[in-house]
Every structure is written in C-alpha cells, then in structure tokens.
Amino acid sequence: MRTLGARRRLHGWVPLAVLVAAAGGAAALGLTGSRPAPSVAQVLDSTSLGQTMRYTARTVTRSTNPDLRSTSSAVGSVDLRTGDGTLDTSERSIGYSRSGSGPTVRKIEVTSAAERTVGGRLYMELPVGGWIRFPPAARPRPGVLGALSGYLGALGAPARDLQLVPAGTGLVGGVPVSAYHVVVTSPVDQCAAGLPVNSDGSPALTEIWIDRQGRLRQVQTEARDRIPPPPPRIATLLPTPPPAGAMIETTELRVTSYGQPVRVEEPRLRVPSPTEHSSEFAVAGCRPRSVGPRHSG
C-alpha cells in the first residue's frame, strides 16, 4: 500500500521542517501593545528554566489538490533537563491501495504513532504492535531545541541572525503573552543552516508568543511548497500518479503547562533481546535558487 500525505515530524531530533502560523497572526488575534523584544537565546534559556513542559501540536496541510491535504495532532510532555518525554500523534490523510491485480482504491487513512524517550534512548511503537528501540546515536538532545526542534520553525537554528519583532500582546490559554515575528536578518544560506524555507527560497513564516517569564507559550509557522508532477515516461508506469500541486503547511505548538511531573515508562521491546533496531530516514535537501550559490542536501 502506498500512503500519500504531507511530510511528517517523526521526533524532535529529525530536522524536518514541520512549520507554523501565519503572517499577521497577531493582528488576526487582535493583539495590541508591545514590550522590548528579547533575543532568541533569552527566550530559549527562559523556556529551559521551566524544567518540564506539557504541550499540544496541530499541523494542517491545505491544497487545491485533495490528495495533498492532511491534518495531524499531537500531545506530548518532556523533561527539558534530561530529554525524557512522551509524544502521541494522530494523522488523517489520503492514501491509495490495491490488492493483487485489482483496481486502485482511494481512501481516507487515519494513523497513529507513539514515541517515548527514556534515559536518552528513543522508543517507537510499531503499527503492528510492540516497540522498537533506536540506537544511542538517535537519542534526542535535552533542552528546548532537542525536544521540540520539529515544531520551532526558525527558532530551530538559533545560531543564525534572527530578530524578534514585537507584534502585540494578548492571551494564550488564559496566560498573558507578548507576540513576536521571527525575522531572518541574514538570509544567505538559510536552508543549509537549518532554517525553514518555502519552495521559492523565501523564509517560512514563524511567530512566537511568550509569557511574562519569557517562556514560550505558542509557536506558529507556515511554509509553502510545490510538488511537481512526475515526468510523463514515469507517470505512465505508475498505477496511480503521485499527487502534484501547491500546498501550504501550518503548524501550531501550544505549551499547556510548565513544572508538572513528567513520568515516562520504559516500553517493553517487541523482541526481548539486546538487538538494536535502526532505520534510515530520507530528508529533503535544500533546493537551488535562481540566483546565488547552489545547495545540496
């Protein structure tokens, strides 16, 4: 069976650009006023002082092509000091399947996944039941970047030249917050540096909301992409041509609490042996732009 859908974040250590929230989001929420903008480093440091975090996330992919549309939601918790945490996700997308020489059937697929990080080791639940453990090299880093890199948009590459531009104040989950647009002040080689970009090379939109303690309360990003159709000679060989077209992926991460206990039970492996399981994931590289140097992933 071949499953179609938007690119998905598997866990925090994979640098997939799972991106959030729209430009003008602050205005849409009716936010007004501002305060002096902190640096990105200050926001990350203040967030780490929360020690533990519980959060929710939602990603929506919109497109004029129905086969490219999808939604996913997640509930997670993490100890920012150790990296231990939980993540449970559910996704709804379009898929195709066929049995033998029968016709290809288009259907809506709903899938779920679960991840646990214990003692620096990452575990993932298999669709058929049971758990596998990833090698030590795959362990998520502690701290905000290690735990949430797939949801942070431009904040995921804080070594670059980033500036927070005040966008008003308001409430997130009943908590007073200040909103900021994340602006890339030096966009050269931004994709190679890990910053999320649109398919045309422009910066993806990122907006954050922080509370009075300077901690993250919400992150929103928005990225635009375009999938070209396959060459005709390839398309004729496929039972169902892969979907093509433009799409917009928006993601919202919302922190629901800080300082609450995070307890993670070590899953029982499907095969009770010391054998390690690993997988190789393909990550899209940077696309060349019409001007400037070429990049390759």
C-alpha positions in Angstrom: 0.0 0.0 0.0 1.3 3.5 -0.8 0.3 6.2 1.6 0.2 9.8 0.5 0.3 12.8 2.7 2.4 15.8 3.9 5.9 15.4 5.3 5.7 14.4 9.0 7.8 15.0 12.0 8.9 11.7 13.4 10.6 13.0 16.5 12.5 16.0 17.8 15.9 15.0 16.5 14.9 14.7 12.9 15.4 18.2 11.3 12.3 18.0 9.2 10.7 21.4 8.7 7.4 21.0 10.5 6.4 24.7 10.3 3.8 27.0 11.9 1.5 30.1 11.8 0.6 32.9 9.5 1.9 36.3 8.9 -0.4 38.9 10.5 -1.4 36.3 13.1 -1.1 38.8 15.9 -3.4 41.2 14.1 -5.9 38.5 13.5 -6.0 37.8 17.2 -6.5 41.4 18.0 -3.2 41.8 19.8 -2.1 45.3 20.7 0.8 46.9 22.5 4.4 45.6 22.9 7.4 45.4 25.2 11.1 45.4 24.4 12.0 42.3 22.4 14.2 39.7 24.0 16.8 37.8 22.0 16.1 34.3 20.7 18.8 33.0 23.1 17.0 34.6 26.1 13.7 33.0 25.1 15.2 29.6 24.8 17.1 30.0 28.1 14.0 31.2 29.9 11.9 28.3 28.5 14.5 25.8 29.7 14.1 27.2 33.3 10.6 25.7 33.2 12.3 22.3 33.6 9.3 20.3 32.3 6.7 21.0 29.7 3.4 19.6 28.5 2.2 20.6 25.0 -0.1 20.0 22.1 0.5 20.5 18.4 -1.6 20.5 15.3 -0.5 20.6 11.6 -2.8 21.3 8.7 -1.8 20.9 5.0 -4.0 22.8 2.6 -4.0 22.4 -1.2 -6.3 22.7 -4.2 -5.4 19.1 -4.8 -7.4 17.0 -2.3 -4.8 14.3 -2.3 -2.2 16.6 -0.7 -4.5 17.6 2.2 -3.9 16.2 5.6 -4.2 17.0 9.3 -2.3 15.7 12.3 -2.5 16.4 16.1 -0.1 15.5 18.9 0.1 15.5 22.7 3.4 15.5 24.4 5.4 16.0 27.5 9.1 16.5 28.1 11.7 16.9 30.8 13.9 19.7 29.4 16.8 18.7 31.7 17.1 15.1 30.5 15.2 14.9 27.2 12.9 12.2 28.6 9.4 12.5 27.3 6.3 11.2 25.5 4.7 12.0 22.2 1.4 10.6 20.8 0.3 11.6 17.3 -2.7 11.0 15.1 -2.9 11.8 11.3 -5.6 11.9 8.7 -4.6 11.9 5.1 -5.4 10.4 1.7 -4.0 7.1 0.6 -4.3 4.6 -2.2 -4.2 0.8 -2.0 -4.6 -2.2 -4.3 -4.9 -5.9 -3.9 -3.2 -8.0 -6.5 -4.3 -7.0 -10.0 -7.4 -5.3 -8.7 -8.2 -1.6 -9.1 -6.5 1.1 -7.1 -8.8 2.4 -4.3 -8.6 5.9 -2.9 -9.4 6.2 0.8 -9.0 8.3 3.9 -6.4 6.9 6.2 -6.2 7.6 9.9 -2.9 6.5 11.5 -1.5 6.9 15.0 2.0 6.8 16.4 3.7 6.8 19.8 7.2 7.7 20.9 8.9 7.5 24.3 12.3 8.8 25.3 13.8 7.2 28.5 17.3 7.6 29.7 18.4 9.1 26.5 17.0 6.2 24.4 14.2 6.7 21.9 11.5 4.1 21.5 8.8 4.0 18.8 5.6 1.9 18.7 5.2 -0.3 15.7 1.9 -0.2 13.7 1.6 -4.0 14.2 2.1 -3.6 18.0 5.1 -3.7 20.2 8.0 -1.3 20.4 11.5 -0.9 18.9 14.4 0.9 20.4 16.7 3.2 18.3 20.5 3.2 18.6 22.1 5.6 21.0 23.1 7.9 18.2 19.4 8.7 17.6 18.8 10.0 21.1 17.1 13.4 21.3 19.1 16.1 22.9 17.9 17.6 26.2 16.7 21.2 26.2 14.2 23.1 24.1 15.9 22.6 20.8 16.4 18.9 21.3 12.8 18.2 22.5 10.9 20.5 20.1 13.1 21.2 17.1 10.4 19.9 14.7 7.9 22.5 15.9 10.1 25.6 16.3 10.4 26.9 12.8 13.1 29.5 12.6 13.9 29.1 16.3 15.4 25.7 15.4 18.5 27.4 14.1 19.3 30.0 16.8 22.9 30.4 15.7 21.7 32.3 12.7 21.0 36.0 12.7 17.4 36.2 14.0 15.5 39.1 15.3 12.2 39.2 17.3 9.9 42.0 16.2 7.1 42.9 18.6 3.6 42.1 17.3 1.4 42.9 20.3 0.0 41.3 23.4 -2.9 39.0 24.3 -3.8 35.7 25.9 -2.9 32.1 25.1 -4.8 29.6 27.1 -5.7 32.3 29.6 -2.0 33.3 30.1 -0.9 36.9 29.3 1.6 36.8 26.4 3.6 39.0 24.0 3.7 38.1 20.3 6.8 38.4 18.1 7.5 37.8 14.5 10.8 35.9 13.9 12.7 37.8 11.2 15.8 36.4 9.5 18.2 39.3 9.2 20.9 37.4 7.2 19.1 35.0 4.9 22.1 33.8 3.0 22.4 30.0 3.1 19.4 29.9 5.4 18.2 26.5 4.2 21.7 24.9 4.6 21.8 26.4 8.1 18.6 24.6 9.1 16.2 27.5 8.7 12.8 26.6 7.2 12.3 28.0 3.7 9.5 28.0 1.2 9.9 26.2 -2.2 10.8 29.5 -3.8 13.7 30.0 -1.3 11.9 32.7 0.7 11.8 32.4 4.6 8.9 30.5 6.0 6.8 32.5 8.4 7.4 32.0 12.2 5.6 33.7 15.0 6.0 33.1 18.8 4.1 34.1 21.9 6.0 34.3 25.2 4.7 34.8 28.8 5.8 37.3 31.4 8.6 34.9 32.5 10.0 35.0 28.9 9.0 31.4 28.2 7.5 30.0 25.0 3.7 29.6 25.2 2.9 29.2 21.5 4.8 28.9 18.2 3.2 29.1 14.8 4.8 28.6 11.4 3.7 28.5 7.8 5.5 27.0 4.9 4.6 26.9 1.2 5.7 24.1 -1.1 5.0 22.8 -4.6 5.3 19.2 -5.7 5.9 18.9 -9.5 4.2 16.1 -11.5 6.4 13.2 -12.5 7.9 13.1 -16.0 5.4 11.5 -18.5 7.6 8.5 -19.1 7.4 7.7 -15.3 3.8 8.6 -14.9 2.7 6.0 -17.5 4.4 3.3 -15.5 2.6 4.1 -12.2 -0.9 2.6 -11.4 -1.8 5.9 -9.7 0.2 9.0 -10.5 1.6 10.7 -7.3 -0.2 13.9 -6.3 1.2 17.2 -7.5 0.5 20.8 -6.9 1.0 23.7 -4.4 0.4 23.3 -0.7 0.6 25.3 2.5 1.5 23.6 5.7 0.8 25.4 9.0 1.7 24.1 12.5 0.8 25.4 15.9 2.6 24.3 19.0 1.0 25.3 22.3 2.5 24.8 25.8 -0.2 23.9 28.2 1.9 23.9 31.4 5.3 24.1 32.9 6.8 22.4 36.0 4.4 19.4 36.1 6.0 16.0 36.7 6.9 14.0 33.6 6.9 10.3 34.1 7.9 8.0 31.3 7.7 4.2 31.5 10.3 2.3 29.5 8.4 0.3 26.9 8.8 -3.4 26.5 10.6 -4.3 23.3 8.8 -6.4 20.8 11.8 -8.7 20.6 13.2 -9.2 24.2 16.8 -9.2 23.2 19.8 -6.8 23.1 19.4 -6.4 19.4 19.3 -2.8 18.3 16.8 -1.6 15.7 17.6 1.3 13.4 16.0 2.9 10.4 17.3 5.3 7.7 15.1 8.4 7.0 15.4 10.4 3.8 15.3 14.2 4.4 14.7 16.6 1.6 17.7 18.8 0.9 17.9 22.5 0.1 16.6 23.4 -3.4 18.8 25.6 -5.7 17.6 29.1 -6.1 17.5 31.1 -9.3 20.3 33.4 -8.0 23.2 32.8 -5.6 25.0 29.6 -4.8 23.6 26.2 -5.2 22.9 24.0 -2.2 22.6 20.3 -1.9 21.3 18.2 1.0 
